[in-house]
Amino acid sequence: MLLAEVNGSLSAIGYGLAAIGPGIGVGLVFAAYIQATARQPESSKLTLPYVWIGFALIELLALLGIAFGFVFK
């Protein structure tokens, strides 16, 4: 007697779990920028490029996670 059958790939579940890390990382980067700008508003233009670099690197990890999910199916 067959009760349930699972079809498909588990890589989608793996990517969903792996996307939690970059989501938290992006939140931390922007929270740190907002806190730094609130403490010293005159330094906001100086720190903004570092925010975008950090954001891009974290999103790169998320994109690599989805790419490896498709590659190593």
Secondary structure, DSSP 8 states (H G I E B T S, - for coil): -------S-THHHHHHHHTHHHHHHHHHHHHHHHHHHHH-GGGHHHHHHHHHHHHHHHHHHHHHHHHHHHHT-
